[in-house]
């Protein structure tokens, strides 16, 4: 009798009962453990994910071996067992239930000798009866399309379970470069104090120790089709060492004295060499925040004086010249002001302007930087705003000044003409949201990229991604809404981040979305309507992305919009009450469309 099962990546299993943790009614009585071959479908140059659930009721987390074998296709076609990546699932207590989210890489750190048993002992789940293994299989771009089958053997001492599984490899190839930008926003330096070997290390920016850890966040983000987007200054304008070059002089003579540490920090991200050896390859990051802010390079005490404008403009021009000389031409460098009046550090909103009289900041700083921002050659510098309260008043006024708009996902819907107007003027249009809480179903982690395709957006932002809290190993801060990574050092002796299940689901949805975007490019922009209907078919139908009636209070000045009013006007999240297996249905229908075949591609949950 088998004591292990292969199941879909979209359901999570309670480690105590073996029942699904998803609460949607249609899933409550659905059997999870089915004794039949597991099947899946994947495009090429993409990951396919599933889980192994292990019954530990008889003898606890004894050590096991998991032995994937070559997947064989027709003739000499095959997918090497080396393309598998395995992770032990870590369980977090949310309310009174344990949910898997953290993923501990199999064979790394101090759990390497006995991964399952070691992680289970550290996790110490009360009355644990089941454990989960997350499996990623990468399907290389040069894989021959067709049917493949293979075996995964799970050995416990003298006994073994053998699982046959089948994979249909499609003709479609997911491109290395993304059409949609998935920005994982963070704040510098929000990493050092969370890693034991960095938090009190004064020389961490000069001895390479910080760079080594940060690079792993960038690489993990890159491999999950996202970008680690690290704002280099705090709300008071201070900048950690190495996040901006060293300056000297004052007034007309203020200049960059030394680029060396800044270049050491960022050059590998900007030329792509930091991503050598990843599946996507050495692609430069698509976006990067600049360190310029209200308090740097010019001291804010000079604001309003000619010297402030001179210092800001001259150093900004030096940045353009240096970046152009270095050949960093693939990245958009964002001039962005994250300061908020309510923090009482500066008298203006730079971020999400609430008071209309603060809009003059846009005009003032555009005046300082316009000679660089308007250039069509060399490094690409772009003025960015994150907009909410005053979006309806600003998009028409500033479309030719601010070229990158990141808009509140609810408020953007109250002004249906805004997105099309901005994009027609050549602006980038993203929206922002938070990561999905751990106790929400996994469809929630897939929706942002799908909605970006459906609405023709250029990207989206998860606004905070490393704020996991000091007790993350038990219950992460905000139930995971501010983290898609966890630290690997203290518990596992892994000197960098570990991924989450929600990050894996986001990556898998990004792969699907890139296939959609490729199909739209091949068939013309009007064909986007078919993809919009496809995404809507698993949500609210054809009306999913209709523009809603705006709330009555939008006729009032935005500074009178209270958080209570905004909350009441916000619709329920699209994934609430819907089965996460609907994502499987969407993929099923998409593969039928893009492959142009009459036969069905079966996607079974187990």
N, C-alpha and C positions, 0 to 999 in steps of 0.2 A: 504494500500500500504506500503510495507516494505521500511524502511529507513536505512537499514543496510545489509551488505553482508559478507559472508565468502569467502575469496579468498586465493590463493596459497601464500606461503612464498617467492616466487622467483620474484614477481613483486612488484613494488612500485607505489603508487598512489599519484598524485599531490594534495595537500590539497586545492588548489584553483579551479582547473577545474574538478577533479575527473577522469582525464585521466591517463593512464600509463605514468610513467616517462622514461621508457625504450624507446630507439630510434630505435631499430631494425625494419626494414621495415615491417616484418610479424606481428608485434605487434601493429602497429599504428591504425589499424581499428578493432582490436579484442575486442569484448565486455568484459569488466572486471566484470560487475555486472550482474550475471545470476541467475534467480530465480529457482534453482534446488538444490537438496541436495549436500552438499560438501562431497567429498570422499577422503580418503587417505589410505596409506599402510605403515606399520612400522614393523621393526623387534622388538624383545623384548629387554629390558634393554636399551631403546633408547628414545629420544625425537622425537615427531612429531610436526611440527610447521605449523601455518597458521595465517591469519590475519582477523580481523573484521574491515571493513571500514564503518564509520558512516556518514550519510548525516546530515550536520548541517545547511543546507540552510534556514530552516524555523525559527529556534529559537536559533541558535548559540550553544555554548558548554554547554547546560544545563546539570545538573547532571544526570547520568544514573547509573543503576545497571546492571552488567553483571553476569548472574547466570548460570554457567555450571552445568549440572546434570551428574549423574552416567552414564557411557557408559555400556550398557547391551549386553552380549553375550548369548550363548546358556546355558540353565540351570541356574546354579548359578554364571556363569562367569560374571565378571564385572571389570571395571576400575574406581576407586573412583574419584569423583570430586575434591578431595584434590590433585590429581596429576596434576592439571592445574596450570600454572603460567601465570599471565597477566602483560602486560607492556603497558604504554601509549607511543606512538611514538612521538619523538621530531624531529622537522623539522629544517634543516640547509640550509642556503642560499648559493648555489654554482652557481656562475654566476648570472643568473636572475631567477633561479628555486629553489624551496624548495624541499629538499629531506629528507625523514625520515631516521634517523640512530640511534641516542640515544634512549635508552629504559628506561623509568622511571618505576620502579617496582610499581605495583598497590598496594595501601594501605600502603605505607611506607613513612616516613618522613612527612614534613609539608603539602604534598598534599593528605595525607591519607583520610581525611574526604570527599573530592570531587575530586577524581583523575583526571578525564577528564577535568572538568572545571578549576581546579587549574593549571594543566599543560598547557592548552590552553591559559590561561591568561598570564602565564609567557613566553610562547613561542612567543605570539603576532605575529602570521603569518598574513601578510597583506591579506585582503579579503579571509580569510579562509572559505571554504565551506564544507570540509571533514576532518575527523580525523581518525587515525588508531590505532588499538589495536593489539599488538603482542601476540599470544597465543602459549604457549608451553604445550604439554601434555606428561608426562613421562609414558611410557609403562613398568611396572615392569617386571623383568626377569621371574617371576613365573606366568605371565598372560597366560591363556589358549589360544593357537592359534585359530583363527577363525574370524567370522564376528561380529562386534559390532556396535551398533547405540546409539545415544544419542541426547540430545537437549541442546542448549544454548539459554537462554532467555535474551533479551536485553530490559530492562524496562526503559521508560521515563515517569515519572508521571503515568497517568492512562493508557497509551498505552504501548504495548509490541510487539516486534518481536520475533518469535520463529523460530530457525534454527535447522532443523534436519541435522545430519551428520553421515556418516558411516566410520568405520575404519576396515581395514583388518589387523589383527595381524598375523605375520608370525611365523613360527617355529624358524627361525634364532634368535640367541641371540648375541648381541654385547658384547664382553668381557669387563670386567672392566679395565683391563690393556691394554694399547695401544701397538700395534706393531710398528706403525709409531709415531715418536716424532714430535709434532708440538711445536716448541720453540718460545715463545713470548719474544724476547730479550729486555732488559732494562738496564739502567745504574744507579748505586747507587750514591747518593740517589736522584732519579728523581721524588720522590713522595712528600716529605715533603713540598717543597716550593709551591706546587700546592693545598695544603689543608690549609684552614685558621687557624685551631687550631694547626697545626704542624709547619708552616713556621718560626715562631719566638720562638718556644718552645725549649729552649736549652737542657732541660732534656728529650726530647722526646724518646731518645734511652734507657733511664734508668727507666722511669716511665711507660713504656708499651704502651704509646699512639701511637708511630710510629708502633710498632709491630702489634697493633690491626688493623690499616689501611692496612698495607702491607699484613697481613694474609688474608684479604678479596680479594686482588688481586690474591693471590695464590689459594684461594678456588674457586674463579670465573673461573680462568684459568683451574683448575682441573676439574670442573664440565662441562667445555666446551671442554674437551678432549685435552687440551693444557697444557704446563708447563710455569709458570712465571719464566723467566730465567734472573736473576738479576746480572749483572757484578758488583763486589763489590769495584771497584776502578775507579778513574777518569784517564784521559789521562796523567796527571802528576804523577800518582802513588799514590796519596793520597787516604786514605780509611776512610769512615765515622765510627764513633764509633759503635762498636758491629758487624761490618762486618768482623773483624779479632780479634783474641785474643790479650790480652795485653802481651807485651814482656818485658824482663829485661835482662841486661847484654850486652856484646859485644864480638865479635870474637868467640872463642871456647865456651865461657860461655853464648852466646845468647840463650835464651830459652823462652818458653811460661810461663809467670808468672801466668796468670789467664784465664781459659777457660769459666768462669761462664756466662758472658754476651753474649759471642758468642754462647754458648750452649743454653741459654735462647732464643736467636734469632732464631736459625736454627733447634734445635732438633725436634720440632714438624713436620717440613717439611720432615725431614730425617727418622723419624720413622712412619710417616703417620698420627699421631694423629691430626694434624692440619685439616685433612679432615673428621673428624668424623661428621656423619650426612649428608654427601653428598651422592648422588646417586651412585657414583663409589666407595665410601668407603675409608678406611684408607690405601691408597697406597702411599708409599714414593715417593717423586719427583724422576724422572729418571735421571736427570742431574743437576749439580750445579757447578757454577764457583768457583774456589779457589781464595783467595785474593792475592796470590803470583804474583808479577809483577816486572818490572825492578827496582823499588824503594822500594820494601818490600818483605821479612823481612829485607834484607840488603839494606843499604843506597847506592843509585847509585853512590855517590861520591867515593865509594870503588871499583867500577866495574873495573875488570882487576887485582885486587889484590887477594891474596890467602884468605884474610879474608872475602871477599864478597862471594866466593864459599863456604867457611866453614859455614857462617851464613845461606845462602840460603839452603844448603843441610841439616843442622842439624834441622832447623825448619820444613822443608818439611817432614823430617822423623818423627818429633813429630806429625805432622798432621795425617800421616798414622797411627801411633800407637794409637792416641786418637780416631780417627774415628773407628778404628777396635775394640778398647775396648768398645766403645759405641754401637757397633752392627749395625753401619750404612753401611750395606753391599749391599743394593739394588740400591744405587745411584752411578752413574759415576761422579767422581770429576775431573773437567777439569782444567788442567794447561794451561792457555791461556794468551797470551800477546797481548793486544789491542793497544799498542803504535804505533804511526805513525810518521815517520820522518818529514813529511810535516808540522806537528804542532810545530816543532822546540823545543820540550821538551826533546827529546832523539835523539841520532844520528843514530838510527837504526829503521827499520820497524819491529815490531813484528807481526802486523796484515796486511794481504794482501801484503806480501813482493813484492816490485816493483823492487828494485835494487838487482841483483843477489848476490852482495857481502855482502848483509845483511843476507843471509841465514845462515851465521856462528852462528847467534843467536840460531838457532835450535840446532846446535851441542853443543854450550856452555851450554845451559840450560838443554839439555838432559843429558849431563855429570854430572851436579849438581844433577839431580833428578832420574837418571836411576835405582838406587837400589830400589826405590819405584815403579817407573813406570813399571818395569819388573816383579814385584811380581805377583804371581798367587793366593795368598791367602789373606784373610782379605779384608779391604776396597779397592774399585776399583778406582785407580788413572789413568788418561789417559791424554796424551799430545794431545792438539787440535790446529789446525791451521785453519784460514779462508783464503782461497786461491783464487787468481784471476790471476794477471799478470803472475806470475811464476809457475802457476799450472802445465803447460806442462813440465817444467824443474824439478819440485820437486816431483811429485807423485811417480816416480820410485826410486828416490834417498832417500826419507824419509819415505817410506811405513812401514818400520820396526822400525821407531823412533816415528813418529807422527801417532797415531792410530785413530784419529778422524778428519775427513776432512769436512769442510763446504765450498762449492765451489760456485763461481759465476754461476748463472743458465744459462748464455749464454756461458761463456768460457768453462764450463764443456763439452759442446757439440762439441767443436773443437778438443777434444782429446778422441775419443770414447773408446779407450782401457783403459783409466784412471780409470773409476769407477769399471769396472770388475776386474782390476788388484788390486786395493786397497781392494775391498771386498774379493777377494781371499786370501789376506794376513791377513784377519781378522779385517780390519779397518771399522769403521762406516763412512758412506758417506751421508752427507746432502747437500742441496743447500740453498742459501739465496736469499731473495727477500723482497720487502716491502708490507705492506698491500695495498689492492686495494683502489683507490680513491672512495669517496662516489658517484661521478657522473658516475662511470663505472657500468655496469650491474652486478648483483649479481653472475652470473656465474664465474666472475673473482675471487670471494672469495672462490669458491668451488674447483678451479683447483689444487692448491698446493697439497692437500692430494691425489687427483685422479692421478695426474702426478707422485707422489711418488710411488703409486702402479704400475702404468704402466711401470715405469722405474726401479723398484726394489730398490728404495732408502730407507734409514733407517729413514729419516726425513727431515725437512726443518725448516728454521728460517725466521720469520718476524722480521726484524732487529731493529725496534723501535716501541713501542706500547703504550707509555704514553705521547708522545709529542703532546698533543691536542691543545696547544696554549692558550693564554689568552682570545681569543674571540671564543672559541670552540662552545659556545651556539648559535652563529650566523654562523660563518664560521670557521671550524677547520683548524689548520695549515696544509698546503700542501694538502688541500681538504681531509684530513683524512688519508693520506698515512702513517702517523707516529703514529696512535692511533687506538686501537680497544676497548678502554675504554674511559669513561669520568668521571669527578669527580662529586660526588653527593652532596657535602656538602653545597656549597654556595647557590645554587638555590633551593635545595629540602630538605635540612637538613638531608641528608643521609650521614653518616660519612664514606664513602668509595666509591668505583667505581660503576658506572652503566655500563651495557653492551651495545653493539651496534648490529644493525641488521647484520653487516658484521661478527661479532664474532659468532652470532647464525648460520649463513650460513656455516661458517667454521666448527663449531661443527657438524652440520648435514652432511657435506661432510666427516668429520672424521669418523662418524658412518658408512656411506656407505663404506668408504675405509677399515675400520676394517672388515666389512662383506666380502669384496673382499679378504683381506689377509687371513681370516679364510678359505675361499673356496680354496685358493691356497695351504694352508698348508694341507688341507684334500685331495687334488688331486695331489700334487707334484709340485715342482717348474716349470717344463715345462708348466704347465697349466697357468702360469702368462701371456703367450702370448694371451690367450683368454681374460683376463682382459685388457691387453694393447689394443687389438682391440676394446673392448667395450668402453673404454675411448676415443679412437681415433674416434669412430663412431659419436660422437657429436662434434668433433673438425675438424681436417683436414683429417679424414679417416685413412687408414692403414699407411699412411706416416707421421702421426703426430709426432711420436717419432723416426723417422729415424734421423741418424746423418747428419747434414748439411755439406756442403763443408766449410772448414775453410777459413777465410779471408786471402788474400795474405800477409797481414802485420804480420802474426804470425811468419814469417821467420826473422823478425827484432827483436832486443833485446826488451824485454818487457818494459823497461823504456822509449822506444820511442813510445809506444802505447799511443796516446792522447785520451782524453775523446771523442773528435769528431770522431776519428776512431772507438772507441768502440761503440759509439751510432749508427753510420752508419751500423755496423755489427750486431746490435741487431735486431732480428725479432720482428714483431708485436706481442702483447700479444694475446694468443689463444682465449680469450673470445671476442675480439673486433669484432663487426658485427654479433655476434651469439646470438640467443635468449637465455635468462636465463632459459626458459622452457625446454631447451635441457637436463638440469639436471634431470628433471622429467622423460624424456624419458630414460635416462641412468638407473635411479632407476627401472623403469618399466622392462627393459630388464634384469637387475641384479636379481631382485626378481624372474623372470621366471627361471633363471639359477640356483640360489642357492636353490630354493624350489623344483626344479625338477618336476613341475606340468605342465600339459597341458593347464589348464585354465588360462585365463589372469587375472592379478591383475590390476584393473583399477586405474589409478592415474589421477584424473581430476583436472583441475586448479580451478574449482569453482563448 
